[in-house]
Amino acid sequence: MPTTYERMKVLLAGIFSMLVTIGVARFAYTPLLPIMQEATWLNDQVGGWLAAGNYLGYMVGAIIAASVSSLTLKDRLYRIYLILAVVTTALMSFTENVWLWLVLRFVSGMTSSGGMLLASGLILNWLLRHHQRAELGIHFAGAGLGIVLVSVVIEVMVNVAISWDLQWFYLGGLALLLAVPAWRWMPTPDTRPMTISGEALVDAPPSRLFMTLLLVAYFCAGYGYVISATFIVDIVESQPTLTGMGQYVFLLVGLAAIPAAIVWDHIARAIGYLRALALAYGVQVIGIVLPALTDSLAGVFLSAVLYGGTFIGCVSLVLTMAGRFFPTKPAKLMGKMTLSYGVAQIVAPALTGALAQQAGNYNLGLYLAGGFVTFGTGVIVLLIMLEKREARVQAVA
């Protein structure tokens, strides 16, 4: 059995990988978007397209993760993505060309799958092999920490009047420092089809119908997640009564997300993964649509807490379920799930940016996102019913 120190090093490697690939390479764009819009020619529509390019890259990364079976190759890709996350972040500072920005955001999106999928799969495989609790809550706390980190760092740089381009460059340096423990502490994967005590690792895939419905539900979660993740700072800053509060709202999203995945792990232990998922979806709907219903500071703060407290919980619950279905190759199904999540993340930012450009606000985009997550909640209810029916059939058999 591994020592507590060994287990914590593995989990910390995952947290640092999330800080690099999700916190900096992905989420730095959200608080920097209004800053770049003020200092450059960038508008809402192009901002939405850049976000869509980032998520297209993430989907490509998910396809690669889903198509690669070798744990050794997954480990190599994980390390390549750490390097690319650093490089693409720093290079954002050297151009204002939209096509170069789009390429950099695309590659940066690919690297996000390194922390979200490859690291998740490698860590879950290690936990299962070493008879540890197969939960990813601690790992996904890195997403919330990443949001908090970039929010604080960018706020400090804004206060000392550092230009948007130098902010990208300094964030690349920060990513480089964070990548060191993410690289060094991730163990080389064990490729044997058994645990350290010699027990066989056996996959237990769900039915085709179950998987189809889960993919649909996760698509809805992806649509709901990406609108607030991309535009929340710009949404807040566009309200005259809330000018200057966007960075603080984004910081609050991160603070709420830090313990969220761990909390949802505990909820799932008590009521089951699907019921916990349905509850998380329901709460997230409220968090998404609140900024369209109120421009009060209390309202947007509550939105940030509800959204931050659920979006990473949804991801953690679904990917943990996927890993438990396929313990021998957890990242493979995780990648397929993320394809569904990623398709929504390509469509939603571009559509929302265009709607905001025409309407002058993000309200319609927020209502549409809330509608998708509401529909996804209904699909999860169907999954709960299907799970009960399949359990009864297996019991009779």
C-alpha positions as CSV (number, residue, x, y, z in Angstrom):
1,M,0.0,0.0,0.0
2,P,1.3,3.5,-0.8
3,T,2.1,5.9,2.0
4,T,0.0,9.0,2.6
5,Y,3.0,11.1,1.2
6,E,3.0,9.1,-2.0
7,R,-0.7,9.4,-2.4
8,M,-0.6,13.2,-1.8
9,K,2.2,13.6,-4.4
10,V,0.1,12.0,-7.0
11,L,-3.0,14.1,-6.2
12,L,-0.9,17.3,-6.1
13,A,0.6,16.4,-9.5
14,G,-3.0,16.4,-10.7
15,I,-3.8,19.7,-9.0
16,F,-0.8,21.4,-10.5
17,S,-1.6,20.0,-13.9
18,M,-5.1,21.6,-13.6
19,L,-3.5,24.9,-12.5
20,V,-1.4,24.9,-15.6
21,T,-3.8,23.6,-18.3
22,I,-7.2,24.7,-17.0
23,G,-6.4,27.6,-14.6
24,V,-3.9,29.5,-16.8
25,A,-4.1,28.1,-20.3
26,R,-7.9,28.0,-20.3
27,F,-9.4,30.4,-17.7
28,A,-6.9,33.3,-18.0
29,Y,-8.8,34.3,-21.1
30,T,-12.1,35.0,-19.2
31,P,-10.8,37.9,-17.0
32,L,-8.5,39.1,-19.7
33,L,-11.2,39.3,-22.4
34,P,-12.7,42.7,-21.3
35,I,-9.1,44.0,-20.8
36,M,-8.2,43.0,-24.3
37,Q,-11.4,44.4,-25.7
38,E,-10.7,47.8,-24.1
39,A,-7.1,47.9,-25.3
40,T,-7.4,46.3,-28.8
41,W,-9.9,46.0,-31.6
42,L,-11.4,42.8,-30.1
43,N,-15.3,42.8,-29.9
44,D,-17.9,40.4,-28.4
45,Q,-18.3,38.4,-31.6
46,V,-14.6,37.8,-32.2
47,G,-14.2,37.1,-28.5
48,G,-16.8,34.4,-28.8
49,W,-15.0,32.9,-31.8
50,L,-11.7,32.8,-30.0
51,A,-13.5,31.0,-27.1
52,A,-15.0,28.6,-29.6
53,G,-11.6,27.9,-31.1
54,N,-10.3,27.1,-27.6
55,Y,-13.0,24.5,-27.1
56,L,-12.5,23.1,-30.6
57,G,-9.0,22.4,-29.5
58,Y,-10.2,20.9,-26.3
59,M,-12.5,18.6,-28.3
60,V,-9.6,17.5,-30.5
61,G,-7.6,16.8,-27.4
62,A,-10.5,14.7,-26.1
63,I,-10.6,12.7,-29.4
64,I,-6.9,12.0,-29.0
65,A,-7.5,10.9,-25.4
66,A,-10.4,8.7,-26.5
67,S,-8.4,7.1,-29.3
68,V,-5.2,6.3,-27.3
69,S,-5.3,3.1,-25.3
70,S,-1.7,2.9,-24.1
71,L,-1.2,4.4,-20.7
72,T,2.5,5.0,-21.6
73,L,1.4,7.1,-24.6
74,K,-1.1,9.0,-22.5
75,D,1.6,9.8,-20.0
76,R,3.8,11.2,-22.9
77,L,0.9,13.3,-24.2
78,Y,0.2,14.6,-20.7
79,R,3.8,15.9,-20.5
80,I,3.7,17.4,-24.1
81,Y,0.5,19.2,-23.2
82,L,2.1,20.8,-20.1
83,I,4.9,22.3,-22.3
84,L,2.4,23.5,-24.9
85,A,0.2,25.1,-22.2
86,V,3.1,27.2,-21.1
87,V,4.2,28.2,-24.7
88,T,0.8,29.0,-26.1
89,T,0.0,31.2,-23.0
90,A,3.2,33.2,-23.4
91,L,2.8,33.6,-27.2
92,M,-0.6,35.4,-26.8
93,S,1.4,38.5,-25.9
94,F,3.3,38.8,-29.2
95,T,0.5,39.4,-31.6
96,E,-2.9,41.0,-32.3
97,N,-3.5,38.9,-35.4
98,V,-6.9,37.2,-35.0
99,W,-5.7,34.1,-36.9
100,L,-2.6,33.7,-34.7
101,W,-4.8,34.2,-31.6
102,L,-7.2,31.6,-32.9
103,V,-4.4,29.0,-33.5
104,L,-2.9,29.7,-30.0
105,R,-6.3,29.4,-28.3
106,F,-6.9,26.2,-30.3
107,V,-3.7,24.6,-29.2
108,S,-4.2,25.9,-25.7
109,G,-7.6,24.1,-25.7
110,M,-5.9,20.9,-26.7
111,T,-3.6,21.2,-23.7
112,S,-6.7,21.5,-21.4
113,S,-7.5,17.9,-22.0
114,G,-4.1,17.1,-20.5
115,G,-5.2,18.2,-17.0
116,M,-8.9,17.4,-17.3
117,L,-8.7,14.0,-19.0
118,L,-5.2,12.5,-19.3
119,A,-4.2,13.5,-15.7
120,S,-7.7,12.3,-14.4
121,G,-7.3,9.0,-16.1
122,L,-3.7,8.5,-15.0
123,I,-4.6,9.4,-11.4
124,L,-7.8,7.3,-11.3
125,N,-5.9,4.3,-12.7
126,W,-3.2,4.8,-10.0
127,L,-5.8,5.0,-7.2
128,L,-7.6,1.9,-8.4
129,R,-4.4,-0.1,-8.7
130,H,-3.4,0.9,-5.2
131,H,-6.7,0.2,-3.5
132,Q,-7.4,3.9,-2.8
133,R,-10.9,5.5,-2.9
134,A,-11.6,6.1,-6.6
135,E,-12.8,9.7,-6.4
136,L,-11.4,12.7,-8.3
137,G,-12.8,15.5,-6.1
138,I,-9.3,16.6,-4.8
139,H,-7.9,16.5,-8.3
140,F,-10.7,18.8,-9.7
141,A,-10.2,21.2,-6.8
142,G,-7.3,22.4,-9.0
143,A,-9.8,24.0,-11.4
144,G,-11.2,26.2,-8.7
145,L,-7.7,27.0,-7.4
146,G,-6.7,27.9,-11.0
147,I,-9.6,30.3,-11.3
148,V,-8.7,32.0,-8.0
149,L,-5.0,32.1,-8.9
150,V,-5.4,33.8,-12.3
151,S,-8.1,36.1,-10.9
152,V,-5.7,37.3,-8.2
153,V,-2.7,37.5,-10.4
154,I,-4.5,39.5,-13.1
155,E,-6.1,41.8,-10.6
156,V,-2.7,42.6,-9.2
157,M,-1.3,43.2,-12.7
158,V,-4.2,45.5,-13.6
159,N,-3.7,47.5,-10.4
160,V,-0.1,48.1,-11.3
161,A,-1.0,49.1,-14.9
162,I,0.6,46.1,-16.7
163,S,-0.6,46.0,-20.3
164,W,-2.7,43.1,-21.5
165,D,0.1,41.6,-23.6
166,L,2.6,41.6,-20.8
167,Q,0.0,39.9,-18.6
168,W,-0.2,37.0,-21.0
169,F,3.6,36.8,-21.0
170,Y,3.9,36.8,-17.2
171,L,1.1,34.2,-17.0
172,G,3.2,32.0,-19.3
173,G,6.0,32.3,-16.8
174,L,3.7,31.4,-13.9
175,A,2.5,28.3,-15.9
176,L,6.1,27.3,-16.3
177,L,6.7,27.3,-12.5
178,L,3.5,25.4,-11.9
179,A,4.3,22.8,-14.6
180,V,7.4,21.6,-12.7
181,P,5.6,19.7,-9.9
182,A,2.9,18.6,-12.3
183,W,5.7,16.9,-14.3
184,R,7.9,15.6,-11.6
185,W,5.2,14.2,-9.2
186,M,3.0,12.4,-11.8
187,P,4.2,8.7,-11.5
188,T,5.1,6.6,-14.6
189,P,1.9,4.5,-15.2
190,D,1.8,0.8,-14.3
191,T,0.5,-1.0,-17.4
192,R,-0.2,-4.4,-15.8
193,P,-3.9,-5.4,-15.8
194,M,-4.1,-5.9,-12.1
195,T,-3.8,-4.1,-8.8
196,I,-0.6,-4.1,-6.6
197,S,-2.1,-7.0,-4.7
198,G,-2.6,-9.1,-7.8
199,E,-6.4,-8.6,-8.2
200,A,-7.6,-8.3,-11.8
201,L,-8.9,-4.9,-13.0
202,V,-12.3,-5.7,-14.8
203,D,-14.3,-3.3,-16.9
204,A,-18.0,-3.1,-16.2
205,P,-19.5,-1.1,-19.1
206,P,-23.1,0.2,-18.9
207,S,-25.8,-0.5,-21.6
208,R,-25.7,1.4,-24.9
209,L,-28.9,3.2,-24.0
210,F,-27.5,4.3,-20.7
211,M,-24.3,5.6,-22.4
212,T,-26.3,7.5,-25.0
213,L,-28.5,9.3,-22.5
214,L,-25.4,10.1,-20.4
215,L,-23.7,11.6,-23.4
216,V,-26.8,13.8,-24.1
217,A,-26.9,14.9,-20.5
218,Y,-23.2,15.8,-20.6
219,F,-23.7,17.8,-23.8
220,C,-26.3,19.9,-21.9
221,A,-23.8,20.4,-19.1
222,G,-21.2,21.5,-21.5
223,Y,-23.5,24.2,-23.0
224,G,-24.4,25.5,-19.6
225,Y,-20.9,25.6,-18.3
226,V,-19.2,27.4,-21.1
227,I,-21.3,30.5,-21.2
228,S,-20.5,31.6,-17.7
229,A,-17.0,30.3,-17.9
230,T,-16.3,32.4,-21.0
231,F,-18.4,35.6,-20.5
232,I,-19.1,36.0,-16.8
233,V,-16.6,38.8,-16.3
234,D,-17.8,40.6,-19.5
235,I,-21.4,40.1,-18.4
236,V,-20.8,41.8,-15.1
237,E,-18.7,44.6,-16.5
238,S,-21.4,45.4,-19.1
239,Q,-23.8,46.3,-16.2
240,P,-23.3,50.1,-15.4
241,T,-24.0,49.4,-11.7
242,L,-21.4,46.6,-11.5
243,T,-18.4,48.2,-13.4
244,G,-15.2,47.0,-11.8
245,M,-16.7,44.0,-10.1
246,G,-16.1,41.4,-12.9
247,Q,-12.8,40.2,-11.6
248,Y,-14.2,39.8,-8.1
249,V,-17.2,37.8,-9.4
250,F,-14.8,35.5,-11.3
251,L,-12.7,35.1,-8.1
252,L,-15.8,34.1,-6.2
253,V,-16.5,31.4,-8.9
254,G,-13.1,30.0,-8.2
255,L,-13.4,30.1,-4.5
256,A,-16.7,28.3,-4.7
257,A,-15.2,25.7,-7.1
258,I,-12.3,24.8,-4.9
259,P,-14.2,22.6,-2.4
260,A,-17.1,21.8,-4.8
261,A,-15.9,18.6,-6.3
262,I,-14.9,17.2,-2.9
263,V,-18.4,18.1,-1.5
264,W,-20.1,16.5,-4.5
265,D,-18.0,13.3,-3.9
266,H,-19.5,13.2,-0.4
267,I,-23.0,13.8,-1.7
268,A,-22.6,11.0,-4.2
269,R,-21.5,8.6,-1.5
270,A,-24.8,9.4,0.4
271,I,-27.4,9.5,-2.4
272,G,-25.6,8.0,-5.5
273,Y,-23.8,9.5,-8.4
274,L,-26.8,10.1,-10.7
275,R,-29.0,11.7,-8.0
276,A,-26.0,13.9,-7.0
277,L,-25.6,14.8,-10.7
278,A,-29.3,15.7,-11.1
279,L,-29.1,17.9,-8.0
280,A,-25.9,19.7,-9.3
281,Y,-27.6,20.4,-12.6
282,G,-30.7,21.8,-10.9
283,V,-28.6,24.2,-8.8
284,Q,-26.5,25.2,-11.8
285,V,-29.5,26.3,-13.7
286,I,-30.2,29.0,-11.1
287,G,-26.6,30.1,-11.1
288,I,-26.6,30.5,-14.9
289,V,-29.7,32.5,-15.4
290,L,-29.4,34.8,-12.3
291,P,-27.3,37.5,-14.1
292,A,-30.1,37.8,-16.7
293,L,-32.7,38.3,-14.0
294,T,-30.9,40.9,-11.8
295,D,-28.1,43.4,-12.0
296,S,-27.7,43.6,-8.2
297,L,-24.3,42.8,-6.7
298,A,-25.9,40.3,-4.3
299,G,-27.5,38.5,-7.3
300,V,-24.4,38.1,-9.3
301,F,-22.4,37.0,-6.2
302,L,-25.0,34.4,-5.6
303,S,-24.8,33.4,-9.2
304,A,-21.0,33.0,-8.9
305,V,-21.3,30.8,-5.9
306,L,-24.0,28.5,-7.4
307,Y,-22.3,28.2,-10.7
308,G,-18.8,27.8,-9.2
309,G,-20.1,25.3,-6.7
310,T,-21.7,23.0,-9.4
311,F,-19.9,23.2,-12.8
312,I,-16.8,21.3,-11.6
313,G,-18.9,19.0,-9.5
314,C,-20.7,17.9,-12.7
315,V,-17.5,17.2,-14.5
316,S,-16.0,15.3,-11.6
317,L,-19.0,13.1,-11.0
318,V,-19.4,12.2,-14.7
319,L,-15.7,11.5,-15.3
320,T,-15.4,9.5,-12.0
321,M,-18.4,7.4,-13.2
322,A,-16.7,6.9,-16.6
323,G,-13.5,5.8,-14.9
324,R,-15.3,3.3,-12.7
325,F,-17.0,1.7,-15.7
326,F,-13.6,1.2,-17.3
327,P,-10.9,0.9,-14.7
328,T,-8.3,-0.6,-17.1
329,K,-8.5,2.4,-19.5
330,P,-10.4,5.2,-17.7
331,A,-9.3,8.1,-19.9
332,K,-10.7,6.3,-23.0
333,L,-14.4,6.7,-22.0
334,M,-13.6,10.0,-20.3
335,G,-12.5,11.2,-23.7
336,K,-15.7,10.1,-25.4
337,M,-17.7,11.8,-22.7
338,T,-15.8,15.0,-23.2
339,L,-16.4,14.9,-26.9
340,S,-20.1,15.4,-26.1
341,Y,-19.2,18.2,-23.6
342,G,-16.8,19.7,-26.1
343,V,-19.2,20.0,-29.0
344,A,-21.5,22.2,-26.9
345,Q,-18.5,24.3,-25.9
346,I,-17.7,25.0,-29.6
347,V,-21.2,26.0,-30.6
348,A,-22.2,27.9,-27.5
349,P,-19.6,30.7,-27.2
350,A,-19.8,31.6,-30.9
351,L,-23.6,31.7,-30.8
352,T,-23.7,33.6,-27.6
353,G,-21.1,36.1,-28.8
354,A,-23.1,36.8,-31.9
355,L,-26.4,37.2,-30.0
356,A,-24.7,39.5,-27.5
357,Q,-23.3,41.6,-30.4
358,Q,-26.7,42.0,-31.9
359,A,-28.8,42.4,-28.7
360,G,-26.3,44.4,-26.7
361,N,-26.4,42.0,-23.8
362,Y,-26.0,38.3,-22.9
363,N,-29.5,37.6,-21.5
364,L,-30.7,35.5,-24.4
365,G,-27.5,33.4,-24.3
366,L,-27.9,32.9,-20.5
367,Y,-31.6,31.8,-20.9
368,L,-30.6,29.4,-23.7
369,A,-27.8,27.9,-21.5
370,G,-30.2,27.5,-18.6
371,G,-32.7,25.8,-20.9
372,F,-30.1,23.2,-22.0
373,V,-29.1,22.4,-18.4
374,T,-32.8,22.1,-17.4
375,F,-33.3,19.6,-20.3
376,G,-30.1,17.7,-19.1
377,T,-31.6,17.4,-15.6
378,G,-34.6,15.7,-17.1
379,V,-32.3,13.3,-19.0
380,I,-30.6,12.4,-15.8
381,V,-33.9,11.6,-14.2
382,L,-34.5,9.2,-17.0
383,L,-31.0,7.7,-16.3
384,I,-32.0,7.1,-12.7
385,M,-35.1,5.3,-13.8
386,L,-33.1,3.2,-16.4
387,E,-30.5,2.3,-13.8
388,K,-33.2,1.0,-11.5
389,R,-34.7,-1.1,-14.3
390,E,-31.4,-2.5,-15.4
391,A,-30.6,-3.4,-11.8
392,R,-33.9,-5.3,-11.5
393,V,-33.2,-7.2,-14.7
394,Q,-29.7,-8.2,-13.5
395,A,-31.1,-9.3,-10.1
396,V,-33.7,-11.6,-11.9
397,A,-31.0,-13.0,-14.2
